[in-house]
Amino acid sequence: MKSSKTRIIPLHAGPSPTSQRTVESLAQAGQGRTIFERELVDCARRLIRLRREVDKHMPPGLVKDFAWDILLELFVNGEEGGIVYVKQLMLVSGTTATSAMRLIDRLEDEALIERLPDPLDHRRVIVSLSERGRTAMVTLLRKILEKPHESDAAAQPKPFVPRGR
């Protein structure tokens, strides 16, 4: 007779460390944010959508600022508690891997972003906006949402008026 050894298989080992980190990040997203800060995130999301819309109407890569695309993506993910890896930024940038890495290096040299090794998987690198980068993005997005002032009237197009009238 064969001995039957009973093997116990755990039904639920619990969430993975990556899952736990994701849930914790998402739980903290938006905490303490004002309505205006949420509007900044919405503005950044709209800009991302508009950048993609441009690609539908213009030749690919003609009207593109790869660094701006990266900064917008990092801003939205940072404000919403997301985790962004270098690989994701390469895809977001829409350029070659080499060019994307050069851009990421340059943004880090300018202290606009930070790179940290992923503590759960040392093969991956987490990228986020630095405090300087976040401040710059908030300032720029506030300017975009700002209502035009009277002094900006000269920059506004004037209606066409035929000569002699």
Secondary structure as UniProt FT lines:
FT   HELIX           17..28
FT   TURN            29..32
FT   HELIX           35..57
FT   TURN            60..62
FT   HELIX           66..79
FT   TURN            80..81
FT   STRAND          84..85
FT   HELIX           86..93
FT   HELIX           97..109
FT   TURN            110..111
FT   STRAND          113..117
FT   TURN            119..120
FT   TURN            122..123
FT   STRAND          125..129
FT   HELIX           131..145
FT   HELIX           150..155
FT   TURN            163..164
//
